[in-house]
């Protein structure tokens, strides 16, 4: 085959070659996803912050209101230290209309001639006072000085000699025998009887020696009746009618008194009136 008969190949088109070698344009990446997530996180953070801010404000309002009501009702000094503890988140409780649990405590709460440390606990307390609370109770504790203040109202009780020695309360008095003054030491067991605090002689000491009640009667006759007696201590006049003394005991160097609180205290005005002593 000669050169005249060979087929002639067409030359490549320069424009086509340039188009083939040009790189494809990059795809535009969508950035909306991460930005949306960040926005949601910010919104959630603000919502949580607002919740805690609202919760703190609500808690402070409740605490301040309870404290002011106690100071007003009990005529306490304006600077009386009162600790109010609320269980759980307060906002849902306010919406529901009742406080799940509240604990109120204060030291040296003065009532009349004596003062005491007081703790009150209650559950399901209606915030508008239009319902009954549940499982309400109060604990009152007195140290030696506070106990003397309480017993100062008891006629003929040797209050200046009162001491606390678990499980009893101690006191010292005197009996006269042929003109001589004989010191008599008493250990008195506290108890609750019909809403009153009752002190009952548990042991007797004469001249530092233990003797029985019968021996004391033999030695002093009818004079011994001045010490061989129960000592009722009325505390109702210091408390609302809705509180009832339910138990008393000596714990260490303090006298503890437990009170049952009527669940209707917030809805029955009569239960808020001061008690009386017979």
GIRATA-V731148 format. One record per residue. N is the residue number from 1. RES is the residue in three letters. OMEGA is omega in whole degrees, 0 to 359 (* if undefined). Layout:
BEGIN
N:RES:OMEGA / N:RES:OMEGA
END
This chain:
BEGIN
1:UNK:184 / 2:UNK:180 / 3:UNK:182 / 4:UNK:185 / 5:UNK:181 / 6:UNK:181 / 7:UNK:180 / 8:UNK:180 / 9:UNK:180 / 10:UNK:177 / 11:UNK:179 / 12:UNK:179 / 13:UNK:180 / 14:UNK:182 / 15:UNK:179 / 16:UNK:181 / 17:UNK:180 / 18:UNK:180 / 19:UNK:182 / 20:UNK:184 / 21:UNK:182 / 22:UNK:182 / 23:UNK:180 / 24:UNK:180 / 25:UNK:181 / 26:UNK:178 / 27:UNK:177 / 28:UNK:181 / 29:UNK:181 / 30:UNK:185 / 31:UNK:183 / 32:UNK:185 / 33:UNK:181 / 34:UNK:180 / 35:UNK:179 / 36:UNK:179 / 37:UNK:180 / 38:UNK:180 / 39:UNK:179 / 40:UNK:180 / 41:UNK:180 / 42:UNK:179 / 43:UNK:179 / 44:UNK:179 / 45:UNK:178 / 46:UNK:179 / 47:UNK:178 / 48:UNK:178 / 49:UNK:179 / 50:UNK:179 / 51:UNK:183 / 52:UNK:177 / 53:UNK:178 / 54:UNK:179 / 55:UNK:180 / 56:UNK:180 / 57:UNK:180 / 58:UNK:180 / 59:UNK:180 / 60:UNK:179 / 61:UNK:180 / 62:UNK:181 / 63:UNK:181 / 64:UNK:180 / 65:UNK:180 / 66:UNK:181 / 67:UNK:181 / 68:UNK:179 / 69:UNK:180 / 70:UNK:179 / 71:UNK:181 / 72:UNK:183 / 73:UNK:183 / 74:UNK:180 / 75:UNK:180 / 76:UNK:176 / 77:UNK:183 / 78:UNK:181 / 79:UNK:178 / 80:UNK:180 / 81:UNK:181 / 82:UNK:180 / 83:UNK:180 / 84:UNK:180 / 85:UNK:179 / 86:UNK:181 / 87:UNK:175 / 88:UNK:179 / 89:UNK:186 / 90:UNK:184 / 91:UNK:178 / 92:UNK:180 / 93:UNK:178 / 94:UNK:177 / 95:UNK:180 / 96:UNK:175 / 97:UNK:181 / 98:UNK:176 / 99:UNK:184 / 100:UNK:181 / 101:UNK:179 / 102:UNK:178 / 103:UNK:182 / 104:UNK:180 / 105:UNK:179 / 106:UNK:178 / 107:UNK:177 / 108:UNK:175 / 109:UNK:186 / 110:UNK:174 / 111:UNK:181 / 112:UNK:185 / 113:UNK:183 / 114:UNK:176 / 115:UNK:182 / 116:UNK:173 / 117:UNK:189 / 118:UNK:172 / 119:UNK:178 / 120:UNK:177 / 121:UNK:178 / 122:UNK:180 / 123:UNK:179 / 124:UNK:182 / 125:UNK:180 / 126:UNK:185 / 127:UNK:179 / 128:UNK:178 / 129:UNK:184 / 130:UNK:180 / 131:UNK:181 / 132:UNK:172 / 133:UNK:185 / 134:UNK:174 / 135:UNK:179 / 136:UNK:178 / 137:UNK:180 / 138:UNK:176 / 139:UNK:179 / 140:UNK:179 / 141:UNK:181 / 142:UNK:171 / 143:UNK:186 / 144:UNK:181 / 145:UNK:180 / 146:UNK:179 / 147:UNK:177 / 148:UNK:177 / 149:UNK:179 / 150:UNK:184 / 151:UNK:179 / 152:UNK:180 / 153:UNK:182 / 154:UNK:182 / 155:UNK:174 / 156:UNK:179 / 157:UNK:181 / 158:UNK:191 / 159:UNK:183 / 160:UNK:183 / 161:UNK:186 / 162:UNK:174 / 163:UNK:178 / 164:UNK:178 / 165:UNK:186 / 166:UNK:7 / 167:UNK:186 / 168:UNK:170 / 169:UNK:182 / 170:UNK:177 / 171:UNK:179 / 172:UNK:178 / 173:UNK:180 / 174:UNK:172 / 175:UNK:181 / 176:UNK:177 / 177:UNK:181 / 178:UNK:177 / 179:UNK:180 / 180:UNK:177 / 181:UNK:182 / 182:UNK:178 / 183:UNK:180 / 184:UNK:177 / 185:UNK:182 / 186:UNK:167 / 187:UNK:187 / 188:UNK:179 / 189:UNK:179 / 190:UNK:176 / 191:UNK:177 / 192:UNK:179 / 193:UNK:179 / 194:UNK:176 / 195:UNK:179 / 196:UNK:171 / 197:UNK:183 / 198:UNK:177 / 199:UNK:184 / 200:UNK:179 / 201:UNK:178 / 202:UNK:177 / 203:UNK:184 / 204:UNK:177 / 205:UNK:175 / 206:UNK:182 / 207:UNK:176 / 208:UNK:181 / 209:UNK:178 / 210:UNK:173 / 211:UNK:179 / 212:UNK:178 / 213:UNK:179 / 214:UNK:179 / 215:UNK:179 / 216:UNK:179 / 217:UNK:180 / 218:UNK:183 / 219:UNK:187 / 220:UNK:178 / 221:UNK:185 / 222:UNK:179 / 223:UNK:182 / 224:UNK:180 / 225:UNK:180 / 226:UNK:179 / 227:UNK:180 / 228:UNK:183 / 229:UNK:171 / 230:UNK:180 / 231:UNK:177 / 232:UNK:180 / 233:UNK:181 / 234:UNK:177 / 235:UNK:183 / 236:UNK:184 / 237:UNK:180 / 238:UNK:190 / 239:UNK:172 / 240:UNK:180 / 241:UNK:183 / 242:UNK:178 / 243:UNK:182 / 244:UNK:177 / 245:UNK:184 / 246:UNK:180 / 247:UNK:180 / 248:UNK:175 / 249:UNK:176 / 250:UNK:177 / 251:UNK:181 / 252:UNK:181 / 253:UNK:181 / 254:UNK:173 / 255:UNK:180 / 256:UNK:177 / 257:UNK:179 / 258:UNK:181 / 259:UNK:171 / 260:UNK:181 / 261:UNK:179 / 262:UNK:181 / 263:UNK:182 / 264:UNK:186 / 265:UNK:184 / 266:UNK:184 / 267:UNK:181 / 268:UNK:182 / 269:UNK:182 / 270:UNK:181 / 271:UNK:180 / 272:UNK:180 / 273:UNK:179 / 274:UNK:177 / 275:UNK:179 / 276:UNK:177 / 277:UNK:181 / 278:UNK:*
END
